[in-house]
């Protein structure tokens, strides 16, 4: 059973920065892509970014391209999301996600991810 624990959320002002972390446990191999999604009440969970198992490939939603950076440290089983130039519309609960299988390509669909963290709230004030 894979467990994901996010941390680092909180309150930031517009234009500020936050860094989220996602610590994974329960799986011996690190050869899995990882993703971040976000969700606001009443809306579907939205793809934010994903990173391949070897960090060679990263993909971003258009809304965060150029402002957010995903990275990972496989030795620590941890994925990071550096969020800069935050905007009020970035306010959401952010979730870390991991697939149940090794995929050669990155998926933007939440249906491709089997394991989810509990989420961490990010609130950006204007």
Secondary structure, DSSP 8 states (H G I E B T S, - for coil): --EEEEE--EEEETT--EEEEEEEES-S-----EEEEEE-TTS--EEEEEE-TTSS-EEE-TTTTTTEEEEEETTTTEEEEEE-S--GGG-EEEEEEE-SS--SS----GGG--EE---EEEEEE-
